[in-house]
Amino acid sequence: MIDELGLKGFSVGDARVSDRHANFFVNAGRASAKDMLSLIANVRDRVEKAYGVKLENEVVVWNA
C-alpha cells in the first residue's frame, strides 16, 4: 500500500521511506526521533485515508 501510494523516497527531515522497499524507514543522515515518528505517523495516516487500513508498527516505540 505504501508503494502503491508512491511514497518510496518520501521524507520528513532525514527520515525517509526506503527507495528499495517501502516497508523500511531509514535514517538518510541526521534524522531525529521526532522526524522518524512524524514520518511513521504521516505514512500511516495516508494509508488509512486511501485504503481504510490502520497499519501497525512492527517495533515498539517507548516514550521516555
All heavy atoms as TSV, in Angstrom:
chain	resi	resn	atom	element	x	y	z
A	1	MET	N	N	0.809	-1.182	0.000
A	1	MET	CA	C	0.000	0.000	0.000
A	1	MET	C	C	0.863	1.260	0.000
A	1	MET	O	O	0.533	2.231	-0.687
A	1	MET	CB	C	-0.948	-0.013	1.198
A	1	MET	CG	C	-2.034	-1.069	1.099
A	1	MET	SD	S	-3.151	-1.108	2.512
A	1	MET	CE	C	-2.185	-2.115	3.624
A	2	ILE	N	N	1.943	1.221	0.773
A	2	ILE	CA	C	2.842	2.370	0.819
A	2	ILE	C	C	3.447	2.592	-0.562
A	2	ILE	O	O	3.497	3.725	-1.057
A	2	ILE	CB	C	3.946	2.160	1.882
A	2	ILE	CG1	C	3.318	2.043	3.275
A	2	ILE	CG2	C	4.965	3.288	1.846
A	2	ILE	CD1	C	4.276	1.557	4.355
A	3	ASP	N	N	3.859	1.522	-1.194
A	3	ASP	CA	C	4.433	1.598	-2.537
A	3	ASP	C	C	3.388	2.084	-3.537
A	3	ASP	O	O	3.659	2.956	-4.369
A	3	ASP	CB	C	4.972	0.231	-2.944
A	3	ASP	CG	C	5.841	0.259	-4.184
A	3	ASP	OD1	O	6.163	1.358	-4.672
A	3	ASP	OD2	O	6.191	-0.829	-4.676
A	4	GLU	N	N	2.182	1.550	-3.466
A	4	GLU	CA	C	1.112	1.940	-4.385
A	4	GLU	C	C	0.768	3.426	-4.275
A	4	GLU	O	O	0.338	4.040	-5.248
A	4	GLU	CB	C	-0.134	1.102	-4.137
A	4	GLU	CG	C	0.003	-0.336	-4.574
A	4	GLU	CD	C	-1.189	-1.199	-4.202
A	4	GLU	OE1	O	-2.191	-0.662	-3.678
A	4	GLU	OE2	O	-1.116	-2.415	-4.437
A	5	LEU	N	N	0.957	3.999	-3.104
A	5	LEU	CA	C	0.707	5.419	-2.913
A	5	LEU	C	C	1.881	6.283	-3.392
A	5	LEU	O	O	1.822	7.509	-3.323
A	5	LEU	CB	C	0.424	5.717	-1.433
A	5	LEU	CG	C	-0.920	5.214	-0.923
A	5	LEU	CD1	C	-1.035	5.416	0.582
A	5	LEU	CD2	C	-2.064	5.914	-1.642
A	6	GLY	N	N	2.942	5.640	-3.865
A	6	GLY	CA	C	4.091	6.379	-4.396
A	6	GLY	C	C	4.946	7.022	-3.323
A	6	GLY	O	O	5.589	8.043	-3.569
A	7	LEU	N	N	4.994	6.395	-2.138
A	7	LEU	CA	C	5.697	7.004	-1.017
A	7	LEU	C	C	7.160	6.569	-0.879
A	7	LEU	O	O	7.833	7.020	0.040
A	7	LEU	CB	C	4.945	6.740	0.289
A	7	LEU	CG	C	3.561	7.412	0.363
A	7	LEU	CD1	C	2.841	6.994	1.628
A	7	LEU	CD2	C	3.689	8.914	0.277
A	8	LYS	N	N	7.662	5.726	-1.765
A	8	LYS	CA	C	9.096	5.415	-1.715
A	8	LYS	C	C	9.857	6.714	-1.889
A	8	LYS	O	O	9.576	7.501	-2.795
A	8	LYS	CB	C	9.492	4.436	-2.813
A	8	LYS	CG	C	9.140	3.010	-2.531
A	8	LYS	CD	C	9.660	2.122	-3.636
A	8	LYS	CE	C	9.374	0.673	-3.371
A	8	LYS	NZ	N	9.799	-0.182	-4.499
A	9	GLY	N	N	10.806	6.969	-1.010
A	9	GLY	CA	C	11.597	8.191	-1.071
A	9	GLY	C	C	10.972	9.370	-0.341
A	9	GLY	O	O	11.616	10.397	-0.164
A	10	PHE	N	N	9.724	9.239	0.099
A	10	PHE	CA	C	9.066	10.311	0.858
A	10	PHE	C	C	9.831	10.520	2.153
A	10	PHE	O	O	10.272	9.573	2.789
A	10	PHE	CB	C	7.615	9.932	1.148
A	10	PHE	CG	C	6.882	10.924	2.000
A	10	PHE	CD1	C	6.494	12.143	1.491
A	10	PHE	CD2	C	6.586	10.625	3.317
A	10	PHE	CE1	C	5.815	13.057	2.281
A	10	PHE	CE2	C	5.913	11.525	4.117
A	10	PHE	CZ	C	5.521	12.747	3.593
A	11	SER	N	N	10.001	11.786	2.564
A	11	SER	CA	C	10.806	12.028	3.757
A	11	SER	C	C	10.233	13.128	4.631
A	11	SER	O	O	9.464	13.975	4.187
A	11	SER	CB	C	12.240	12.389	3.364
A	11	SER	OG	O	12.255	13.605	2.642
A	12	VAL	N	N	10.645	13.056	5.881
A	12	VAL	CA	C	10.425	14.112	6.867
A	12	VAL	C	C	11.792	14.355	7.480
A	12	VAL	O	O	12.347	13.478	8.144
A	12	VAL	CB	C	9.409	13.684	7.953
A	12	VAL	CG1	C	9.338	14.730	9.053
A	12	VAL	CG2	C	8.033	13.429	7.343
A	13	GLY	N	N	12.366	15.516	7.212
A	13	GLY	CA	C	13.749	15.746	7.618
A	13	GLY	C	C	14.625	14.710	6.933
A	13	GLY	O	O	14.497	14.484	5.734
A	14	ASP	N	N	15.480	14.046	7.696
A	14	ASP	CA	C	16.326	12.985	7.143
A	14	ASP	C	C	15.744	11.594	7.351
A	14	ASP	O	O	16.403	10.600	7.052
A	14	ASP	CB	C	17.738	13.046	7.753
A	14	ASP	CG	C	18.640	14.033	7.044
A	14	ASP	OD1	O	18.321	14.427	5.900
A	14	ASP	OD2	O	19.663	14.429	7.624
A	15	ALA	N	N	14.525	11.496	7.851
A	15	ALA	CA	C	13.832	10.208	7.955
A	15	ALA	C	C	13.120	9.979	6.627
A	15	ALA	O	O	12.416	10.852	6.127
A	15	ALA	CB	C	12.826	10.230	9.102
A	16	ARG	N	N	13.323	8.787	6.047
A	16	ARG	CA	C	12.831	8.566	4.691
A	16	ARG	C	C	12.297	7.158	4.513
A	16	ARG	O	O	12.825	6.198	5.098
A	16	ARG	CB	C	13.988	8.795	3.727
A	16	ARG	CG	C	13.623	8.678	2.273
A	16	ARG	CD	C	14.800	8.975	1.421
A	16	ARG	NE	N	15.913	8.157	1.885
A	16	ARG	CZ	C	16.866	7.663	1.128
A	16	ARG	NH1	N	16.911	7.931	-0.134
A	16	ARG	NH2	N	17.802	6.920	1.638
A	17	VAL	N	N	11.281	7.020	3.663
A	17	VAL	CA	C	10.817	5.702	3.231
A	17	VAL	C	C	11.855	5.216	2.217
A	17	VAL	O	O	12.214	5.936	1.287
A	17	VAL	CB	C	9.419	5.775	2.583
A	17	VAL	CG1	C	8.983	4.396	2.100
A	17	VAL	CG2	C	8.386	6.349	3.551
A	18	SER	N	N	12.336	4.004	2.411
A	18	SER	CA	C	13.367	3.455	1.546
A	18	SER	C	C	12.952	3.496	0.076
A	18	SER	O	O	11.800	3.251	-0.262
A	18	SER	CB	C	13.675	2.012	1.942
A	18	SER	OG	O	14.553	1.403	1.007
A	19	ASP	N	N	13.922	3.770	-0.796
A	19	ASP	CA	C	13.678	3.731	-2.239
A	19	ASP	C	C	13.563	2.302	-2.747
A	19	ASP	O	O	12.981	2.064	-3.800
A	19	ASP	CB	C	14.829	4.416	-2.989
A	19	ASP	CG	C	14.876	5.912	-2.742
A	19	ASP	OD1	O	13.811	6.521	-2.572
A	19	ASP	OD2	O	15.993	6.464	-2.707
A	20	ARG	N	N	14.116	1.353	-2.003
A	20	ARG	CA	C	14.129	-0.045	-2.440
A	20	ARG	C	C	12.931	-0.836	-1.931
A	20	ARG	O	O	12.392	-1.663	-2.648
A	20	ARG	CB	C	15.410	-0.729	-1.972
A	20	ARG	CG	C	16.644	-0.157	-2.585
A	20	ARG	CD	C	17.848	-0.852	-2.042
A	20	ARG	NE	N	18.687	-1.242	-3.163
A	20	ARG	CZ	C	19.699	-2.051	-3.064
A	20	ARG	NH1	N	19.993	-2.591	-1.904
A	20	ARG	NH2	N	20.425	-2.336	-4.116
A	21	HIS	N	N	12.552	-0.623	-0.680
A	21	HIS	CA	C	11.482	-1.416	-0.056
A	21	HIS	C	C	10.648	-0.483	0.801
A	21	HIS	O	O	11.122	0.033	1.804
A	21	HIS	CB	C	12.101	-2.529	0.793
A	21	HIS	CG	C	11.125	-3.578	1.199
A	21	HIS	ND1	N	10.052	-3.309	2.016
A	21	HIS	CD2	C	11.048	-4.890	0.893
A	21	HIS	CE1	C	9.361	-4.423	2.207
A	21	HIS	NE2	N	9.953	-5.397	1.527
A	22	ALA	N	N	9.400	-0.278	0.411
A	22	ALA	CA	C	8.549	0.720	1.065
A	22	ALA	C	C	8.237	0.418	2.530
A	22	ALA	O	O	7.798	1.307	3.246
A	22	ALA	CB	C	7.251	0.889	0.274
A	23	ASN	N	N	8.468	-0.801	2.981
A	23	ASN	CA	C	8.198	-1.126	4.385
A	23	ASN	C	C	9.371	-0.795	5.298
A	23	ASN	O	O	9.303	-1.054	6.494
A	23	ASN	CB	C	7.825	-2.600	4.543
A	23	ASN	CG	C	6.427	-2.889	4.050
A	23	ASN	OD1	O	5.651	-1.975	3.800
A	23	ASN	ND2	N	6.107	-4.151	3.896
A	24	PHE	N	N	10.446	-0.249	4.746
A	24	PHE	CA	C	11.599	0.133	5.546
A	24	PHE	C	C	11.706	1.643	5.607
A	24	PHE	O	O	11.668	2.315	4.577
A	24	PHE	CB	C	12.898	-0.444	4.966
A	24	PHE	CG	C	13.033	-1.924	5.136
A	24	PHE	CD1	C	12.692	-2.783	4.106
A	24	PHE	CD2	C	13.487	-2.461	6.323
A	24	PHE	CE1	C	12.806	-4.155	4.260
A	24	PHE	CE2	C	13.609	-3.830	6.484
A	24	PHE	CZ	C	13.267	-4.680	5.453
A	25	PHE	N	N	11.846	2.163	6.804
A	25	PHE	CA	C	12.058	3.586	7.007
A	25	PHE	C	C	13.502	3.744	7.457
A	25	PHE	O	O	13.954	3.049	8.359
A	25	PHE	CB	C	11.105	4.142	8.060
A	25	PHE	CG	C	9.648	4.091	7.658
A	25	PHE	CD1	C	9.226	3.569	6.446
A	25	PHE	CD2	C	8.689	4.582	8.504
A	25	PHE	CE1	C	7.892	3.535	6.092
A	25	PHE	CE2	C	7.346	4.560	8.164
A	25	PHE	CZ	C	6.948	4.038	6.956
A	26	VAL	N	N	14.220	4.653	6.832
A	26	VAL	CA	C	15.658	4.755	7.068
A	26	VAL	C	C	16.060	6.162	7.500
A	26	VAL	O	O	15.357	7.137	7.225
A	26	VAL	CB	C	16.454	4.360	5.801
A	26	VAL	CG1	C	16.206	2.919	5.426
A	26	VAL	CG2	C	16.110	5.267	4.632
A	27	ASN	N	N	17.202	6.224	8.174
A	27	ASN	CA	C	17.807	7.500	8.521
A	27	ASN	C	C	18.777	7.843	7.392
A	27	ASN	O	O	19.798	7.199	7.225
A	27	ASN	CB	C	18.542	7.398	9.856
A	27	ASN	CG	C	19.089	8.727	10.325
A	27	ASN	OD1	O	19.308	9.635	9.543
A	27	ASN	ND2	N	19.321	8.834	11.617
A	28	ALA	N	N	18.442	8.873	6.627
A	28	ALA	CA	C	19.250	9.243	5.463
A	28	ALA	C	C	20.365	10.210	5.829
A	28	ALA	O	O	21.005	10.767	4.951
A	28	ALA	CB	C	18.350	9.849	4.390
A	29	GLY	N	N	20.587	10.399	7.113
A	29	GLY	CA	C	21.654	11.305	7.529
A	29	GLY	C	C	21.584	11.594	9.006
A	29	GLY	O	O	22.134	10.877	9.807
A	30	ARG	N	N	20.857	12.647	9.351
A	30	ARG	CA	C	20.795	13.083	10.749
A	30	ARG	C	C	19.345	13.173	11.234
A	30	ARG	O	O	18.976	14.134	11.910
A	30	ARG	CB	C	21.497	14.422	10.899
A	30	ARG	CG	C	22.977	14.364	10.517
A	30	ARG	CD	C	23.654	15.696	10.687
A	30	ARG	NE	N	23.594	16.157	12.070
A	30	ARG	CZ	C	24.550	15.997	12.976
A	30	ARG	NH1	N	25.644	15.373	12.633
A	30	ARG	NH2	N	24.410	16.472	14.188
A	31	ALA	N	N	18.538	12.194	10.894
A	31	ALA	CA	C	17.132	12.198	11.317
A	31	ALA	C	C	17.030	12.089	12.830
A	31	ALA	O	O	17.752	11.321	13.463
A	31	ALA	CB	C	16.380	11.036	10.676
A	32	SER	N	N	16.153	12.861	13.391
A	32	SER	CA	C	15.886	12.776	14.829
A	32	SER	C	C	14.770	11.764	15.056
A	32	SER	O	O	14.085	11.341	14.110
A	32	SER	CB	C	15.445	14.147	15.356
A	32	SER	OG	O	14.190	14.510	14.794
A	33	ALA	N	N	14.584	11.389	16.304
A	33	ALA	CA	C	13.471	10.502	16.649
A	33	ALA	C	C	12.157	11.181	16.271
A	33	ALA	O	O	11.231	10.527	15.777
A	33	ALA	CB	C	13.502	10.168	18.137
A	34	LYS	N	N	12.082	12.492	16.455
A	34	LYS	CA	C	10.876	13.237	16.098
A	34	LYS	C	C	10.600	13.137	14.597
A	34	LYS	O	O	9.448	12.958	14.179
A	34	LYS	CB	C	11.027	14.703	16.513
A	34	LYS	CG	C	9.824	15.548	16.261
A	34	LYS	CD	C	10.028	16.965	16.770
A	34	LYS	CE	C	8.807	17.819	16.500
A	34	LYS	NZ	N	8.969	19.181	17.020
A	35	ASP	N	N	11.650	13.228	13.777
A	35	ASP	CA	C	11.497	13.077	12.325
A	35	ASP	C	C	10.945	11.696	11.988
A	35	ASP	O	O	10.025	11.562	11.174
A	35	ASP	CB	C	12.833	13.246	11.598
A	35	ASP	CG	C	13.392	14.649	11.641
A	35	ASP	OD1	O	12.619	15.607	11.867
A	35	ASP	OD2	O	14.619	14.786	11.454
A	36	MET	N	N	11.519	10.669	12.607
A	36	MET	CA	C	11.108	9.300	12.308
A	36	MET	C	C	9.662	9.058	12.727
A	36	MET	O	O	8.867	8.486	11.968
A	36	MET	CB	C	12.046	8.305	13.001
A	36	MET	CG	C	11.910	6.887	12.511
A	36	MET	SD	S	12.281	6.646	10.749
A	36	MET	CE	C	14.049	6.851	10.746
A	37	LEU	N	N	9.305	9.511	13.933
A	37	LEU	CA	C	7.934	9.322	14.396
A	37	LEU	C	C	6.944	10.103	13.534
A	37	LEU	O	O	5.833	9.629	13.262
A	37	LEU	CB	C	7.810	9.729	15.864
A	37	LEU	CG	C	8.571	8.838	16.842
A	37	LEU	CD1	C	8.524	9.434	18.253
A	37	LEU	CD2	C	8.015	7.426	16.831
A	38	SER	N	N	7.330	11.270	13.067
A	38	SER	CA	C	6.480	12.061	12.188
A	38	SER	C	C	6.293	11.369	10.845
A	38	SER	O	O	5.185	11.338	10.295
A	38	SER	CB	C	7.086	13.452	11.994
A	38	SER	OG	O	6.284	14.227	11.156
A	39	LEU	N	N	7.359	10.803	10.314
A	39	LEU	CA	C	7.271	10.061	9.053
A	39	LEU	C	C	6.332	8.875	9.201
A	39	LEU	O	O	5.453	8.655	8.359
A	39	LEU	CB	C	8.662	9.584	8.624
A	39	LEU	CG	C	8.705	8.704	7.375
A	39	LEU	CD1	C	8.277	9.485	6.148
A	39	LEU	CD2	C	10.098	8.128	7.186
A	40	ILE	N	N	6.502	8.115	10.271
A	40	ILE	CA	C	5.651	6.948	10.508
A	40	ILE	C	C	4.183	7.372	10.581
A	40	ILE	O	O	3.322	6.770	9.931
A	40	ILE	CB	C	6.084	6.211	11.793
A	40	ILE	CG1	C	7.449	5.559	11.603
A	40	ILE	CG2	C	5.038	5.180	12.207
A	40	ILE	CD1	C	8.104	5.085	12.896
A	41	ALA	N	N	3.899	8.410	11.349
A	41	ALA	CA	C	2.526	8.875	11.509
A	41	ALA	C	C	1.952	9.352	10.178
A	41	ALA	O	O	0.794	9.056	9.843
A	41	ALA	CB	C	2.473	9.989	12.546
A	42	ASN	N	N	2.748	10.060	9.407
A	42	ASN	CA	C	2.292	10.583	8.121
A	42	ASN	C	C	1.949	9.447	7.162
A	42	ASN	O	O	0.894	9.469	6.513
A	42	ASN	CB	C	3.377	11.487	7.534
A	42	ASN	CG	C	2.869	12.366	6.429
A	42	ASN	OD1	O	2.240	11.893	5.496
A	42	ASN	ND2	N	3.171	13.641	6.518
A	43	VAL	N	N	2.817	8.452	7.069
A	43	VAL	CA	C	2.577	7.320	6.175
A	43	VAL	C	C	1.351	6.539	6.642
A	43	VAL	O	O	0.492	6.180	5.825
A	43	VAL	CB	C	3.825	6.418	6.083
A	43	VAL	CG1	C	3.500	5.101	5.380
A	43	VAL	CG2	C	4.955	7.146	5.367
A	44	ARG	N	N	1.245	6.301	7.935
A	44	ARG	CA	C	0.081	5.572	8.461
A	44	ARG	C	C	-1.214	6.317	8.146
A	44	ARG	O	O	-2.207	5.701	7.741
A	44	ARG	CB	C	0.225	5.358	9.963
A	44	ARG	CG	C	1.323	4.349	10.323
A	44	ARG	CD	C	1.476	4.185	11.800
A	44	ARG	NE	N	0.303	3.478	12.301
A	44	ARG	CZ	C	0.062	3.245	13.572
A	44	ARG	NH1	N	0.906	3.664	14.478
A	44	ARG	NH2	N	-1.006	2.599	13.937
A	45	ASP	N	N	-1.220	7.634	8.310
A	45	ASP	CA	C	-2.404	8.441	8.008
A	45	ASP	C	C	-2.779	8.359	6.535
A	45	ASP	O	O	-3.954	8.213	6.185
A	45	ASP	CB	C	-2.186	9.903	8.390
A	45	ASP	CG	C	-2.183	10.152	9.881
A	45	ASP	OD1	O	-2.644	9.273	10.653
A	45	ASP	OD2	O	-1.703	11.228	10.298
A	46	ARG	N	N	-1.789	8.441	5.661
A	46	ARG	CA	C	-2.057	8.388	4.218
A	46	ARG	C	C	-2.633	7.039	3.807
A	46	ARG	O	O	-3.550	6.972	2.988
A	46	ARG	CB	C	-0.792	8.684	3.431
A	46	ARG	CG	C	-0.366	10.131	3.508
A	46	ARG	CD	C	0.937	10.334	2.768
A	46	ARG	NE	N	1.401	11.694	2.882
A	46	ARG	CZ	C	1.838	12.407	1.855
A	46	ARG	NH1	N	1.894	11.890	0.647
A	46	ARG	NH2	N	2.248	13.648	2.039
A	47	VAL	N	N	-2.094	5.963	4.377
A	47	VAL	CA	C	-2.602	4.625	4.055
A	47	VAL	C	C	-4.034	4.474	4.566
A	47	VAL	O	O	-4.907	3.956	3.856
A	47	VAL	CB	C	-1.683	3.523	4.631
A	47	VAL	CG1	C	-2.347	2.152	4.552
A	47	VAL	CG2	C	-0.344	3.517	3.899
A	48	GLU	N	N	-4.287	4.955	5.774
A	48	GLU	CA	C	-5.634	4.841	6.331
A	48	GLU	C	C	-6.643	5.629	5.490
A	48	GLU	O	O	-7.739	5.146	5.212
A	48	GLU	CB	C	-5.674	5.322	7.778
A	48	GLU	CG	C	-7.025	5.110	8.420
A	48	GLU	CD	C	-7.065	5.429	9.895
A	48	GLU	OE1	O	-6.032	5.855	10.453
A	48	GLU	OE2	O	-8.137	5.266	10.498
A	49	LYS	N	N	-6.283	6.829	5.073
A	49	LYS	CA	C	-7.192	7.642	4.253
A	49	LYS	C	C	-7.450	7.004	2.890
A	49	LYS	O	O	-8.558	7.039	2.380
A	49	LYS	CB	C	-6.637	9.047	4.079
A	49	LYS	CG	C	-6.769	9.888	5.323
A	49	LYS	CD	C	-6.145	11.261	5.149
A	49	LYS	CE	C	-6.215	12.026	6.464
A	49	LYS	NZ	N	-5.421	13.245	6.449
A	50	ALA	N	N	-6.412	6.424	2.296
A	50	ALA	CA	C	-6.541	5.857	0.956
A	50	ALA	C	C	-7.216	4.493	0.934
A	50	ALA	O	O	-7.983	4.187	0.027
A	50	ALA	CB	C	-5.164	5.762	0.300
A	51	TYR	N	N	-6.926	3.661	1.962
A	51	TYR	CA	C	-7.376	2.271	1.936
A	51	TYR	C	C	-8.290	1.885	3.100
A	51	TYR	O	O	-8.827	0.780	3.117
A	51	TYR	CB	C	-6.172	1.320	1.939
A	51	TYR	CG	C	-5.304	1.453	0.719
A	51	TYR	CD1	C	-4.123	2.185	0.764
A	51	TYR	CD2	C	-5.645	0.849	-0.482
A	51	TYR	CE1	C	-3.309	2.313	-0.353
A	51	TYR	CE2	C	-4.848	0.970	-1.601
A	51	TYR	CZ	C	-3.680	1.705	-1.528
A	51	TYR	OH	O	-2.884	1.822	-2.642
A	52	GLY	N	N	-8.406	2.752	4.089
A	52	GLY	CA	C	-9.211	2.415	5.258
A	52	GLY	C	C	-8.556	1.373	6.146
A	52	GLY	O	O	-9.233	0.718	6.938
A	53	VAL	N	N	-7.241	1.231	6.035
A	53	VAL	CA	C	-6.486	0.232	6.790
A	53	VAL	C	C	-5.584	0.954	7.788
A	53	VAL	O	O	-4.863	1.884	7.421
A	53	VAL	CB	C	-5.621	-0.632	5.848
A	53	VAL	CG1	C	-4.721	-1.571	6.636
A	53	VAL	CG2	C	-6.505	-1.413	4.891
A	54	LYS	N	N	-5.619	0.514	9.048
A	54	LYS	CA	C	-4.722	1.064	10.066
A	54	LYS	C	C	-3.500	0.169	10.172
A	54	LYS	O	O	-3.588	-0.965	10.629
A	54	LYS	CB	C	-5.427	1.140	11.429
A	54	LYS	CG	C	-6.484	2.200	11.489
A	54	LYS	CD	C	-7.008	2.346	12.901
A	54	LYS	CE	C	-7.980	3.503	12.959
A	54	LYS	NZ	N	-8.342	3.830	14.334
A	55	LEU	N	N	-2.356	0.688	9.726
A	55	LEU	CA	C	-1.118	-0.077	9.821
A	55	LEU	C	C	-0.644	-0.132	11.268
A	55	LEU	O	O	-0.824	0.821	12.023
A	55	LEU	CB	C	-0.029	0.572	8.967
A	55	LEU	CG	C	-0.274	0.623	7.464
A	55	LEU	CD1	C	0.885	1.338	6.772
A	55	LEU	CD2	C	-0.461	-0.768	6.885
A	56	GLU	N	N	-0.023	-1.239	11.627
A	56	GLU	CA	C	0.554	-1.394	12.961
A	56	GLU	C	C	2.071	-1.364	12.845
A	56	GLU	O	O	2.644	-1.908	11.897
A	56	GLU	CB	C	0.130	-2.723	13.587
A	56	GLU	CG	C	-1.349	-2.807	13.879
A	56	GLU	CD	C	-1.731	-4.106	14.544
A	56	GLU	OE1	O	-0.839	-4.832	15.038
A	56	GLU	OE2	O	-2.930	-4.399	14.568
A	57	ASN	N	N	2.722	-0.748	13.826
A	57	ASN	CA	C	4.182	-0.750	13.849
A	57	ASN	C	C	4.692	-2.143	14.181
A	57	ASN	O	O	4.093	-2.854	14.986
A	57	ASN	CB	C	4.702	0.221	14.908
A	57	ASN	CG	C	4.454	1.660	14.550
A	57	ASN	OD1	O	4.242	1.997	13.407
A	57	ASN	ND2	N	4.470	2.522	15.545
A	58	GLU	N	N	5.789	-2.518	13.560
A	58	GLU	CA	C	6.433	-3.790	13.873
A	58	GLU	C	C	7.423	-3.646	15.016
A	58	GLU	O	O	7.964	-4.621	15.495
A	58	GLU	CB	C	7.148	-4.343	12.636
A	58	GLU	CG	C	6.184	-4.779	11.553
A	58	GLU	CD	C	6.893	-5.380	10.356
A	58	GLU	OE1	O	8.133	-5.480	10.340
A	58	GLU	OE2	O	6.202	-5.744	9.408
A	59	VAL	N	N	7.664	-2.415	15.435
A	59	VAL	CA	C	8.552	-2.147	16.559
A	59	VAL	C	C	7.750	-1.462	17.652
A	59	VAL	O	O	6.712	-0.875	17.396
A	59	VAL	CB	C	9.745	-1.256	16.163
A	59	VAL	CG1	C	10.621	-1.938	15.134
A	59	VAL	CG2	C	9.267	0.075	15.640
A	60	VAL	N	N	8.256	-1.559	18.858
A	60	VAL	CA	C	7.610	-0.884	19.981
A	60	VAL	C	C	8.321	0.446	20.194
A	60	VAL	O	O	9.553	0.496	20.293
A	60	VAL	CB	C	7.695	-1.739	21.275
A	60	VAL	CG1	C	7.110	-0.988	22.440
A	60	VAL	CG2	C	6.978	-3.064	21.054
A	61	VAL	N	N	7.554	1.520	20.240
A	61	VAL	CA	C	8.114	2.843	20.459
A	61	VAL	C	C	7.858	3.232	21.901
A	61	VAL	O	O	6.705	3.285	22.338
A	61	VAL	CB	C	7.484	3.889	19.512
A	61	VAL	CG1	C	8.042	5.260	19.789
A	61	VAL	CG2	C	7.706	3.489	18.050
A	62	TRP	N	N	8.920	3.479	22.630
A	62	TRP	CA	C	8.805	3.898	24.036
A	62	TRP	C	C	9.013	5.395	24.101
A	62	TRP	O	O	9.977	5.923	23.556
A	62	TRP	CB	C	9.856	3.228	24.889
A	62	TRP	CG	C	9.644	1.777	25.134
A	62	TRP	CD1	C	8.749	0.954	24.536
A	62	TRP	CD2	C	10.363	0.969	26.060
A	62	TRP	NE1	N	8.865	-0.310	25.015
A	62	TRP	CE2	C	9.853	-0.331	25.966
A	62	TRP	CE3	C	11.391	1.221	26.950
A	62	TRP	CZ2	C	10.325	-1.377	26.731
A	62	TRP	CZ3	C	11.861	0.164	27.706
A	62	TRP	CH2	C	11.329	-1.097	27.600
A	63	ASN	N	N	8.137	6.053	24.780
A	63	ASN	CA	C	8.311	7.478	25.006
A	63	ASN	C	C	8.795	7.685	26.432
A	63	ASN	O	O	8.121	7.315	27.368
A	63	ASN	CB	C	6.995	8.233	24.795
A	63	ASN	CG	C	6.560	8.221	23.348
A	63	ASN	OD1	O	7.381	8.341	22.465
A	63	ASN	ND2	N	5.280	8.068	23.108
A	64	ALA	N	N	9.963	8.273	26.568
A	64	ALA	CA	C	10.539	8.481	27.906
A	64	ALA	C	C	10.065	9.776	28.493
A	64	ALA	O	O	9.701	10.687	27.858
A	64	ALA	CB	C	12.049	8.455	27.820
